Amino acid sequence: MATLTPAPARPPMGTFERYLSVWVALCIIAGIALGQALPGPFAAIAGAEFARVNLVVAALIWLMIIPMLLKIDFAALGSVRRHWKGVAVTLVVNWAVKPFSMALLGTFFLAHLFAPLLPAEQIGSYIAGLILLAAAPCTAMVFVWSNLCDGEPNYTLAHVALNDVLMVFLFAPLVGLLLGVASVSVPWNTLLLSVLLYIVVPVIAAQLLRRVVLARSGQAGLERLLGTLAPLSLAALLATLVLLFGFQGAAILAQPLVIAIIAVPILVQVYLNAGIAYWMSRRLGVAWCVAAPAALIGASNFFELAVAAAISLFGLRSGAALATVVGVLVEVPVMLSVVAIVQRTRAWYERG
């Protein structure tokens, strides 16, 4: 088994990250306003495509993903054996529960309960966006959530690395299966291109860059690089949101309830899967410092990948793209509430 040095403590969430939901809300407003005021430039950006992949958005998404993937040390996979119960819990929740529960919740809420309030031609696309969101377990913000609840850093690092490996092989077939069940046509060529473009290539590029930086400057050099790239990553995320809501502005203004309705299954799914992971960990006797990040890993999503895949598969103006962006909107405040819940229930958990 590979040896693993103790993972460095993760820095606390900065002011900008803590209020990410505020910046997201402002970007929504700015995007809608700019989309209505400047339809020409937005149309030009939408037309910059190759194989249904928008080149401008692809560049922004790479800026989002690469800094996050630079944090992954695949040597950490060697520590999986130490925390095998916690890893088993999150593997089950991430890959056997969350995507399927989201398909069920999306179908129930959007195709049945709230269907009269939604545009009928977009319901299938909204459900597809929710499935894309749930099929991509979080690999970046989990570091922040784990740090906030004093989670075991080596477990968090090992599981994030494992999820990155699994996504390369499982994301496309799982999404294809669930979209087929939801009666959404699957453009397989585009889906496989998305996996290659937004998972395989960025992972390889990030690992090569990580090795070069560590060889030349050590861990301190890598931390400096991450500190430099972090603002670019968040700026790229916010710029992507401005573009997406610029394209979706007319539909949102016509039906402002759509975002609130799409958020309902996302909220239910987050608390459901966090609760399942937390409960399973307690039943298996997992230490709280592992159970807390296990609940957070089980509940959160890799929304950057979901947004990219939705754009590639269904287009910038699609309901699927809008649904994944709603996931970004609710992610930060909801996950902060999960952090608060696991912290406040620590005494109850450890009595178990």
Residue pairs with C-beta under 8 A, 6 or more apart in sequence:
1 78
1 81
2 75
2 77
2 78
3 78
4 75
4 76
4 78
4 79
4 154
4 158
6 153
6 154
7 76
7 153
7 154
7 156
7 157
8 153
8 219
8 223
9 147
9 153
10 143
10 144
10 146
10 147
10 153
11 147
12 147
12 148
13 144
13 147
13 148
16 23
16 231
16 234
17 144
17 234
17 332
20 234
20 332
21 329
21 330
21 331
21 332
21 333
23 234
23 238
24 238
24 241
24 328
24 329
24 332
25 329
27 238
27 241
27 242
27 245
28 241
28 245
28 329
30 242
30 245
31 241
31 242
31 243
31 244
31 245
31 246
31 248
31 249
32 245
32 246
32 248
32 249
32 252
32 253
33 249
34 42
34 242
34 246
35 42
35 245
35 246
35 247
35 248
35 249
35 250
36 249
36 250
36 253
38 246
42 243
42 246
42 247
45 54
45 56
45 243
46 54
46 247
46 316
46 317
48 54
48 55
48 56
49 55
51 189
51 190
51 193
52 187
52 190
52 312
52 313
52 315
53 190
53 193
53 194
53 197
53 311
53 312
54 311
54 316
56 243
57 240
57 243
57 308
57 311
57 316
58 197
58 308
60 236
60 237
60 239
60 240
60 243
61 198
61 236
61 240
61 304
61 307
61 308
62 202
63 232
63 233
63 235
63 236
64 233
64 236
64 237
64 240
64 304
65 198
65 202
65 206
65 304
65 305
66 202
66 205
66 206
66 209
66 229
66 233
67 226
67 229
67 230
67 232
67 233
68 139
68 140
68 233
68 304
69 139
69 164
69 202
69 203
69 206
69 207
70 206
70 209
70 210
70 222
70 225
70 226
70 229
71 140
71 143
71 160
71 226
72 139
72 157
72 160
72 161
72 164
72 203
72 206
72 207
72 210
73 157
73 161
73 210
74 161
74 164
74 165
74 207
76 154
76 157
76 158
76 161
77 158
77 161
77 162
77 165
78 158
79 154
79 155
79 157
79 158
80 87
80 158
80 159
80 162
82 154
82 155
83 152
83 154
83 155
83 158
83 159
83 286
83 290
85 281
85 284
85 285
85 286
85 290
86 152
86 155
86 159
86 281
86 286
86 290
86 291
86 293
86 294
87 155
87 158
87 159
87 162
88 284
89 277
89 280
89 281
89 284
89 286
89 291
89 294
89 298
90 137
90 159
90 277
90 294
90 297
90 298
91 162
91 166
92 280
93 273
93 276
93 277
93 280
93 297
93 298
94 137
94 163
94 297
94 298
95 137
95 166
95 170
95 174
97 273
97 276
97 298
98 134
98 135
98 137
98 269
98 273
98 298
99 131
99 134
99 135
99 174
99 175
99 178
100 178
101 134
101 269
101 272
101 273
102 130
102 131
102 133
102 134
102 265
102 269
103 127
103 130
103 131
103 134
103 178
103 181
103 182
105 130
105 265
105 268
105 269
106 126
106 127
106 130
106 131
106 182
106 265
107 127
107 182
108 265
109 261
109 264
109 265
109 268
110 118
110 123
110 126
110 127
110 130
110 261
110 262
110 265
111 123
111 127
114 261
114 264
115 123
117 255
117 257
117 261
118 126
118 255
118 258
118 261
119 251
119 255
119 258
119 319
122 251
122 319
123 319
124 182
124 183
124 184
124 319
125 184
125 314
125 318
125 319
125 320
125 323
126 262
126 319
126 320
126 322
126 323
127 182
127 184
127 323
128 179
128 182
128 184
128 310
128 313
128 314
128 319
128 320
128 323
129 262
129 306
129 310
129 314
129 318
129 319
129 320
129 321
129 322
129 323
129 324
129 327
130 262
130 265
130 266
130 323
130 327
131 175
131 178
131 179
131 182
132 175
132 306
132 309
132 310
132 313
132 320
132 323
132 324
133 266
133 301
133 303
133 306
133 323
133 324
133 327
134 269
134 301
135 171
135 174
135 175
135 178
135 306
136 167
136 171
136 301
136 302
136 303
136 305
136 306
136 309
137 163
137 167
137 297
137 300
137 301
137 302
138 160
138 163
138 297
138 300
138 301
138 302
138 303
139 160
139 163
139 164
139 167
139 302
140 160
140 302
140 304
141 300
141 331
141 332
141 335
142 156
142 160
142 293
142 296
142 297
142 300
143 156
143 157
143 160
145 151
145 293
145 296
145 300
145 335
145 338
145 339
146 152
146 153
146 156
146 292
146 293
146 296
147 153
148 336
148 339
149 292
149 293
149 296
149 339
149 342
149 343
150 289
150 292
151 289
151 290
151 292
151 293
151 296
152 287
152 289
152 290
152 293
155 289
155 290
155 293
155 294
156 293
156 297
159 293
159 294
159 297
160 297
163 297
164 199
164 203
167 199
167 302
167 305
168 195
168 199
168 200
168 203
171 195
171 199
171 305
171 309
172 191
172 192
172 194
172 195
175 186
175 191
175 309
176 186
176 188
176 191
179 185
179 186
180 186
186 313
187 313
190 312
190 313
191 309
191 312
191 313
193 312
194 308
194 309
194 312
194 313
197 308
197 312
198 304
198 305
198 308
198 309
198 312
199 305
210 222
213 221
213 222
213 225
214 221
214 222
217 224
237 304
237 328
240 307
241 325
241 328
243 316
244 307
244 311
244 316
244 321
244 322
244 325
245 252
245 325
247 316
247 317
247 321
248 317
248 321
248 322
248 325
251 258
251 317
251 322
252 258
252 259
252 322
258 322
259 322
259 326
259 329
262 322
262 323
262 326
263 326
263 329
263 330
266 326
266 327
266 330
266 334
267 330
267 334
269 299
270 299
270 300
270 330
270 334
270 335
270 338
271 299
271 334
271 338
273 298
273 299
274 295
274 296
274 298
274 299
274 338
274 341
274 342
275 295
276 298
277 291
277 294
277 295
277 297
277 298
277 299
278 291
278 292
278 294
278 295
278 342
278 345
278 349
281 290
281 291
281 294
281 295
282 291
282 349
282 352
283 352
286 294
288 346
288 349
288 350
291 342
291 349
292 342
292 343
292 346
295 338
295 342
296 335
296 338
296 339
296 342
299 335
299 338
300 331
300 335
301 327
301 331
303 324
303 327
303 328
303 331
306 324
306 327
307 321
307 324
307 325
307 328
309 324
310 318
310 320
310 321
310 323
310 324
311 318
311 321
313 320
314 320
314 321
315 321
342 349
